[in-house]
Amino acid sequence: MLAFVICEALEGRTWQVEARFFVRSGRDLRALLTAAGVGDRGHLPDVSVTVRGDLLMEDRPVSGRTFLAAAELAGLADQAPPEDQARLRAWHAFTRGLEDGGRATRLIVWFVG
């Protein structure tokens, strides 16, 4: 199972992609999101043009669509297995850096396979 994790930041009134994050295990991330009660929430209707394009071009079934606010990442890192905690904390630090600069952020997540 592949996981796609994209960080978006608000630029004016439009969400723009800032980064793509790599995942050690799509299955483990999906299980973590589900256990934390944030899996399968769906995507918000105003995702970036890049995310819409990526989803449109995907030739395999997409599942597990969800989003995460930057504030949710810290708690998620605490619930993650030790081998994933540093990665999630790095994602949180990245989003916090953007938010400290005055831009709202979120992660858009989905799975294929």
N, C-alpha and C positions, 0 to 999 in steps of 0.2 A: 504494500500500500504506500503510495506516495502522498506526502503532505505538502501543501503550498501555504506559505505564511508570508503575507505581504504587509508591510507597514505603510500606512497612509497618513499624511498630515494635511491639515486644512490650510489651503492657500486662498485667502479671500473667502469665497463661498463654495470653492471646488476642492474636492479631495484629490490629492496628488500622491503617486507612489514615491516613497522615500527609500525603501530598501526591500529586498527579498531575503528572508531568513531561511537558513538550512536547518533541517531536522534530522536527528540521528535515526529515529524510527517513527514512521507515520502511525503505525499501530499503537505504539506507546503514547504518542501525543494524543491520538483520538481517545484512548482509554483515560488519560489524565483529564482531558476536557470534559468527558462524560462524567467521571467521578466528581469533578468540581462543580457540576451542574451548569456548565457553560457550553456544552457541546450541542450541535444541531439547532442553534438558535436562528439560523438563517442569516442571510446577508441583508444589510440595510439597503434601502432602495437607491441611495446616492453614492454607491461605490464608484471609484475612479474609472475613467475610460480604459485605463490599462487593465484593471481587474475584469471589467466587462469583456474586453477583447480576449484576455487569457481564457476566460470561461467559455466564450463563444467558440474559440479555436480548439478546445479540448475534445479529443476524439474518443475518449473513454468516459464511462458514467462518472459523474461528480456526486459526491455524498458528503455528509458532515459539514455543510456550510455553517460557519459561525463567525462571530467577530469578538474581539476582546478590547476592552478599554485599557489604557495604560495602567490604571490603578489596579486592575484585576491581575496583572502580571506578577506583582510581588507575592500575592497570596498563592498564585498558581505555582510559583517557584518553590514555595515552602512545602507544597503537596507533592512535588515531583520526586522521582527517584534521584538519588545522589548524583548519578551520572548525567542528569539533565538539568540540575539546579543552576549550574554556572551559566549555561546557555540561556535559560529563561531570565536570569538576572541581567545578563548582557542585553537581551531584548528590552527589558524594563529600563535599563540605564539609557539605551538609545532613545526610547520614547520619551523618557523624562528630560533628556537633553533638548529635544524638540519642544516639549511643553514648557520648559524653563525659558525658551526663546519666544514664547507666546503663541505657539501653534498647537492646536488640538491634534491628538494622534489616536490611532486605533490599529489593530491588527485584523486583517481579513484572512480567514483560514478556510481551506477546503481540502478534500481528499479524493484521490482517484485510485482505482485498482482494487 
